[in-house]
Amino acid sequence: MYLTTLSGAEGVSDGLLATMFEARKRIFVDLLGWDVPVVAGRFEVDQFDDPHAVYLILSDESGQHLGSARLLETDRPHILDTLFPELCENAVPTGPTIREITRFSLDPRQNARQRRHVRDTLVFALADHALANGVEVYTGVAGISWLQQILAFGWQCEPLGLLRENGRTLLGALRIAITPETPTLLARAGLVCEPCVPSQPIRCAA
């Protein structure tokens, strides 16, 4: 497994980015039925896929997407403040040390065991990226089933407000504090960081 960190979307036809955008289309459009933009019938790309976005992408030896997450700066327009500010009981958390996790994706062509391994490794990668880059807080928006998983990961995570109906599901916003203890908390909760070749080191707690 390989971890690649990319800053800014320079075009959906660019190798690893293309496999990520294709996977996002399979997940969010084909599987979940989201009403989001699709480019050339193949790529799920929205207005937040701009030069300021950062992508953490896990891939196999052939360069095929296994899992990914997009990070957005919160002192710029992002999903929580632009589309779902009502999910926050108080002001939407923003600032230079806060990033929003969006489009957390696990390629559906994997079986459940493989997706679990990729999920855990990607969560560790998010924690490590934050620690290496001065990010102290992550925020995010999630449906109820995914929100319950995030809250159970063992890190310091809290809802930002009450759940609200959105179509056929309930949505909630959350805040995740990242500290040097976060990787250990994840491991204590049962998450396992799989061996991989990173472009930045992933801190795997014992």
Secondary structure, DSSP 8 states (H G I E B T S, - for coil): -EEEEEES---TTSHHHHHHHHHHIIIIIIIT-----EETTTEE--TT-STT-EEEEEE-TT--EEEEEEEEETTS--HHHHH-GGG-SS----STTEEEEEEEEE-TTS-HHHHHHHHHHHHHHHHHHHHHTT--EEEEEEEHHHHHHHHTTSSEEEESS--EEETTEEEEEEEEE--TTHHHHHHHTT------EESS------
